[in-house]
Amino acid sequence: MDSLHSSEQIEPRILRYRKHFQVYFVFFVIIYLLLLLLWSFRFLIFGFSISYKLYVFEAWLSLIYVFSFPVIYSVWLYPRLVNSIQVFKDYLIIKKRNYEEKINFSEISQIDFYFGSVFSFKVKTGRKYFFNSDLERIDYVWENFYKARPDLVSKELYSEIQVKLVRADHNQKRKEWFLKHRFIDVVCWFVLPISFMFLAYFFQSKDVQIYQVGMYFFRLFMYSLLTLLLISLGYSLLLKKLIFDKKFDEHLKDHHSLSKEEKVRDLDYENVVIQKSKVFQVILATFVFALIIKSDFNLFSISKPKHDLSHFKIPKGKTVVIDNRFNCFECKYGLKDGDLIVHGLGGIAQIIAKEGEPVGEVLQDTKGRTIASVSVQEVPKGHVAVKPSNSKEIIFIRLVDIIGKLEK
């Protein structure tokens, strides 16, 4: 059992921000570096303008993340990596990297409460100081404040907020068990995604031409990471709402207070519940990965044309689906004449002829009568003849530059 001591026994007490903020920092940095690697790779292959045209939606999302990360780090993450709070009987000291701030409880003039476990102290100078369960044992701040200033808070409100803070503290502590069950975690976060990527390649490469293997595996990696994070987050919320909070409320009803003994967590019980939930997470993730491979979901993407493609009856800004399986002719998802494709030269085009077939521009005289073509050519090997969306000319592009078929 994990006994949580009262503020009377340990005072002054130093409250630090939780260790999982270091994990958040590493995670944000990894995503940041992966995005830089992804776009560097695309710029190297397609060039800047073409990459932006082909992946305009992804480009904007990536830009938002790249430019918002420094702000998130400086405003939210960095203070939680370096700051701490020391709780005394009559005041607090906020310890920052280069200086300290003292908050006397006697100078607090107002208290405000927000969502979850967030509350603030407003001092006589007008400045507000915010606190939440990101700090370990934030209830110490609340308890010492109430003892020093019972005139600002009723006993009923004090008890209500104390319950919220202790419950939030327990939930935050459980996050530190994220990688406690090593065997299950290794299976979930390493064996499962690696198996997913190679099984996807094994089955999909039989039916689809994969021209850029590096980009293909990178997208699979992002799919696996996003899937595991969403499943993990979903299970965490379910456990909190349906099991741990419910058990906490039942315990509170029996004891009617939150003294030292009532703040104790049942670690053995929580450990068993979390371990079993991780087994179900692995099962659910396996099912989702199998569904992705079966449906070829990873081989679809969306885009929005920047210009009006009236020739193809596609208005500007319309969301279009790109089926990346259609990038060859002699395969299960074969292309045919007349199909609209997205290609790596930066646009949408219509297939006119494949390799080895003759192709030429059909001209008309001033009266609209058809005359003989003056430029009949044979489509070179490894190429396809297409008519671009913004031109009446016929051009040849490489088969490896075909990204996918446009689904109207």
C-alpha positions in Angstrom: 0.0 0.0 0.0 1.2 3.5 -0.8 0.7 5.7 2.3 0.3 9.4 1.6 1.5 11.4 4.6 -0.3 14.5 5.8 1.2 18.0 5.7 1.4 18.1 9.5 4.0 15.3 9.4 6.2 16.6 6.6 6.6 20.4 6.6 7.9 22.2 4.7 7.3 19.9 1.8 8.7 20.3 -1.7 6.2 19.5 -4.5 7.7 18.7 -7.8 6.2 18.2 -11.2 5.6 14.6 -12.3 8.2 12.6 -14.1 6.0 11.8 -17.0 6.5 15.4 -18.3 10.0 14.2 -19.2 8.4 11.5 -21.3 6.1 14.1 -22.9 9.2 16.1 -23.8 10.9 13.2 -25.4 7.8 12.2 -27.3 7.2 15.8 -28.6 10.9 15.9 -29.8 10.6 12.5 -31.5 7.5 13.6 -33.4 9.2 16.9 -34.3 12.3 15.1 -35.7 10.1 12.6 -37.6 8.2 15.4 -39.3 11.4 17.1 -40.3 12.7 13.8 -41.7 9.5 13.1 -43.5 9.3 16.5 -45.3 13.1 16.5 -46.0 12.6 13.1 -47.7 9.6 14.4 -49.7 11.4 17.6 -50.7 14.3 15.6 -51.8 12.2 13.3 -54.1 9.5 15.7 -55.4 10.7 19.2 -54.6 9.1 21.9 -52.4 6.3 23.1 -54.6 5.2 19.6 -55.8 5.3 18.2 -52.2 3.1 21.1 -51.0 0.6 20.6 -53.9 0.3 16.8 -53.3 0.1 17.0 -49.4 -1.3 20.4 -48.7 -3.5 19.2 -45.7 -0.6 17.3 -44.2 1.7 20.2 -44.8 -0.5 22.7 -42.9 -0.8 20.2 -40.0 2.9 19.7 -39.9 3.6 23.5 -40.0 1.2 24.1 -37.2 3.0 21.5 -35.1 6.5 22.7 -36.0 5.8 26.3 -35.1 3.6 25.6 -32.1 6.1 23.2 -30.4 8.5 26.0 -29.3 5.5 27.8 -27.7 4.2 24.7 -26.0 7.6 23.9 -24.7 8.4 27.4 -23.3 4.9 28.1 -21.9 3.7 24.7 -20.7 6.5 22.0 -20.7 9.7 23.8 -19.6 8.3 25.2 -16.3 7.2 21.7 -15.4 10.6 20.3 -16.1 12.5 22.8 -13.9 10.1 24.4 -11.3 9.0 23.1 -7.9 6.9 24.4 -5.0 7.8 24.4 -1.3 4.8 24.4 1.0 5.1 26.0 4.5 2.5 26.6 7.1 1.8 30.2 6.2 3.2 30.6 2.7 4.5 29.0 -0.5 7.7 29.4 -2.3 7.7 28.8 -6.1 11.2 27.7 -7.0 12.2 28.5 -10.6 15.5 28.0 -12.3 16.9 31.5 -11.6 14.8 32.9 -8.9 12.1 32.2 -6.3 8.6 33.7 -5.7 7.0 33.8 -2.3 3.2 33.7 -1.8 1.9 34.5 1.6 -1.5 33.0 2.4 -2.4 36.2 4.2 -2.1 38.1 1.0 -4.5 35.9 -1.0 -7.7 37.8 -1.7 -9.6 35.5 -4.1 -9.8 31.8 -5.1 -11.1 30.7 -8.5 -11.9 27.1 -9.6 -11.7 25.8 -13.1 -12.2 22.4 -14.8 -10.8 19.3 -13.2 -8.2 20.0 -10.5 -7.3 23.5 -11.6 -7.5 26.4 -9.1 -5.9 29.7 -8.7 -4.9 32.1 -5.9 -5.2 35.8 -6.6 -3.1 38.0 -4.4 -3.6 41.7 -3.4 -1.4 42.9 -6.2 -3.9 41.4 -8.7 -1.6 38.6 -9.9 -2.9 35.1 -10.2 -1.1 31.8 -9.5 -2.5 28.6 -11.0 -2.1 25.1 -9.5 -3.3 21.7 -10.6 -2.5 18.0 -10.3 0.6 18.3 -12.6 2.3 18.8 -9.2 2.7 15.8 -7.0 0.4 16.0 -3.9 -1.1 19.3 -4.9 -3.6 18.7 -2.0 -0.9 19.8 0.4 -1.1 23.3 -1.0 -4.9 23.3 -0.6 -4.8 21.9 2.9 -2.2 24.3 4.2 -4.0 27.2 2.6 -7.3 26.2 4.3 -5.7 26.0 7.7 -4.2 29.4 7.3 -7.2 31.1 5.7 -10.5 29.3 6.7 -12.2 32.7 6.2 -12.0 32.4 2.4 -13.3 28.8 2.0 -16.3 27.0 3.6 -15.7 23.6 5.1 -18.0 22.0 2.5 -16.2 23.6 -0.4 -12.8 22.7 1.1 -13.8 19.0 1.4 -15.2 19.0 -2.2 -12.0 20.4 -3.7 -9.8 18.2 -1.5 -11.6 15.1 -2.9 -11.0 16.3 -6.5 -7.3 17.0 -5.8 -6.6 13.6 -4.2 -8.5 11.8 -6.9 -6.6 13.6 -9.6 -3.3 12.9 -7.8 -4.1 9.2 -7.8 -4.9 9.2 -11.4 -1.7 11.0 -12.3 0.4 8.6 -10.2 -1.1 5.7 -12.2 0.3 7.3 -15.4 3.8 6.6 -14.0 3.0 2.9 -14.5 2.8 3.4 -18.2 5.8 1.0 -18.8 5.7 -0.9 -15.5 4.6 -4.2 -17.0 7.6 -4.8 -19.1 6.7 -8.0 -21.0 3.2 -6.7 -22.0 4.6 -3.3 -22.8 7.4 -4.7 -25.0 4.8 -6.8 -26.9 2.4 -3.8 -27.2 4.9 -1.0 -28.2 7.6 -3.0 -30.0 6.6 -6.5 -31.2 3.1 -5.6 -32.3 3.9 -2.5 -34.4 6.9 -4.2 -36.0 4.8 -7.2 -36.8 2.1 -5.0 -38.2 4.5 -3.2 -40.6 6.1 -6.3 -42.0 2.8 -8.2 -42.3 1.3 -5.2 -44.1 4.2 -5.2 -46.5 4.0 -9.0 -47.0 0.3 -8.9 -48.0 0.0 -5.6 -49.7 3.2 -5.9 -51.8 1.6 -8.9 -53.6 -1.2 -6.7 -55.0 0.3 -3.2 -55.1 3.5 -1.8 -56.5 5.4 -0.1 -53.7 7.8 2.2 -55.4 9.0 4.1 -52.3 9.6 1.5 -49.6 11.1 4.0 -47.1 8.0 6.3 -47.3 5.7 3.3 -47.1 7.2 2.0 -43.9 7.3 5.5 -42.4 3.6 5.9 -42.9 3.0 2.5 -41.4 5.0 3.5 -38.4 2.9 6.6 -37.9 -0.3 4.6 -38.3 0.9 2.1 -35.6 2.0 4.9 -33.2 -1.3 6.8 -33.6 -3.3 3.6 -33.2 -1.5 2.5 -30.0 -1.7 6.0 -28.5 -5.5 6.3 -29.1 -6.2 2.9 -27.7 -4.0 3.5 -24.7 -5.7 6.9 -24.0 -9.2 5.3 -24.5 -8.5 2.6 -22.0 -7.0 5.0 -19.5 -10.1 7.2 -19.5 -12.4 4.1 -19.2 -10.4 2.8 -16.2 -10.5 6.1 -14.5 -14.2 6.8 -15.0 -15.6 3.2 -14.6 -13.3 1.6 -12.1 -10.9 3.8 -10.1 -13.1 6.9 -9.6 -16.0 4.6 -8.7 -13.9 2.7 -6.1 -12.6 6.0 -4.7 -16.2 7.3 -4.3 -17.3 4.1 -2.6 -14.4 4.3 -0.2 -15.3 8.0 0.5 -18.9 7.1 1.3 -17.7 4.6 3.9 -15.3 6.9 5.7 -16.9 10.3 5.1 -13.6 12.1 5.1 -10.1 12.2 3.6 -7.7 11.9 6.5 -4.3 10.2 6.2 -5.7 6.7 6.0 -8.4 7.6 3.5 -5.8 8.9 1.0 -4.1 5.5 0.7 -4.2 3.8 -2.7 -4.7 0.1 -3.1 -1.7 -0.5 -5.3 -2.1 -4.3 -5.6 -5.7 -3.8 -6.9 -4.7 -1.1 -9.3 -1.7 -3.1 -10.5 -3.9 -6.1 -11.4 -6.5 -3.9 -13.1 -3.9 -2.0 -15.2 -2.1 -5.2 -16.2 -5.3 -6.9 -17.4 -6.3 -3.8 -19.3 -3.0 -3.8 -21.1 -3.7 -7.4 -22.2 -7.0 -6.2 -23.7 -5.2 -3.2 -25.3 -2.9 -5.7 -27.1 -5.9 -7.7 -28.3 -7.7 -4.6 -29.5 -4.6 -3.2 -31.2 -4.0 -6.5 -32.9 -7.6 -6.5 -34.2 -7.3 -2.8 -35.4 -4.0 -3.6 -37.2 -5.5 -6.6 -38.9 -8.4 -4.5 -40.0 -6.1 -1.8 -41.4 -4.2 -4.5 -43.4 -7.4 -6.2 -44.6 -9.0 -2.9 -45.7 -5.8 -1.4 -47.1 -6.7 1.7 -45.0 -3.2 2.9 -44.9 -3.2 3.1 -48.7 -5.8 5.8 -48.9 -5.2 9.5 -48.5 -7.1 12.8 -48.9 -6.3 16.1 -50.6 -7.9 19.4 -51.7 -7.1 20.9 -55.1 -5.8 24.4 -54.9 -7.2 25.4 -58.3 -10.5 24.8 -60.0 -10.2 21.7 -62.2 -13.2 22.3 -64.4 -12.0 20.1 -67.1 -12.3 17.1 -64.7 -15.4 18.6 -63.0 -13.5 19.0 -59.7 -14.1 22.4 -58.0 -11.4 24.2 -56.0 -11.2 23.1 -52.3 -13.2 19.9 -52.7 -12.0 17.1 -50.6 -10.9 14.2 -52.8 -9.9 10.7 -51.9 -6.7 9.2 -53.4 -6.6 5.4 -53.7 -2.8 4.7 -53.6 -3.3 1.1 -54.6 -3.9 2.1 -58.2 -0.4 3.0 -59.4 0.3 0.3 -62.0 -1.3 -1.5 -65.0 -0.5 -5.2 -64.7 -1.6 -5.7 -61.1 -4.7 -6.4 -59.1 -5.7 -2.7 -58.9 -4.8 -1.9 -62.5 -5.2 1.5 -64.0 -7.0 2.0 -67.4 -7.4 4.7 -70.0 -9.5 7.6 -68.8 -8.6 7.2 -65.1 -7.7 10.4 -63.1 -4.5 10.0 -61.3 -2.4 12.0 -58.8 1.3 12.0 -59.9 4.6 13.1 -58.4 5.1 15.9 -60.8 2.7 18.0 -58.9 -0.9 17.6 -60.1 -3.8 15.6 -61.4 -3.9 14.1 -64.8 -6.0 11.8 -67.0 -4.4 8.6 -68.4 -4.3 8.5 -72.2 -2.1 5.6 -73.0 0.4 3.2 -71.4 3.9 2.1 -72.4 4.3 0.8 -76.0 1.1 2.4 -77.2 1.1 5.1 -79.9 -0.3 8.5 -78.8 -0.6 11.9 -80.5 -2.4 15.2 -80.3 -5.6 15.5 -82.4 -5.7 18.9 -84.0 -8.7 20.9 -85.4 -8.9 23.5 -88.0 -10.6 26.9 -87.6 -14.0 25.4 -88.5 -13.7 22.7 -85.8 -12.9 19.8 -88.3 -10.5 17.1 -87.2 -7.2 16.9 -89.0 -4.4 14.5 -88.9 -2.1 14.4 -85.9 1.3 15.9 -86.4 3.1 14.4 -83.4 2.4 10.7 -83.0 4.8 9.0 -80.6 5.1 5.7 -78.8 4.9 5.8 -75.0 8.4 5.0 -73.7 9.0 1.9 -71.5 8.3 2.6 -67.9 6.2 5.6 -68.7 2.5 6.5 -69.2 0.9 9.2 -71.4 -1.3 11.6 -69.5 -3.3 14.8 -70.2 -2.7 17.3 -67.3 -5.6 19.2 -65.7 -4.2 22.6 -66.7 -3.2 21.8 -70.3 -4.4 20.2 -73.5 -1.0 18.8 -74.2 0.0 15.2 -73.7 3.0 14.5 -71.5 4.9 11.3 -70.5 5.4 10.6 -66.8 7.2 7.7 -65.2 5.1 4.9 -63.7 7.0 5.3 -60.4 5.7 8.9 -60.2 2.0 7.7 -60.1 0.8 8.2 -56.5 -2.7 6.9 -56.9 -6.1 7.0 -58.5 -8.5 9.9 -57.8 -11.8 8.8 -56.5 -14.5 11.3 -57.3 
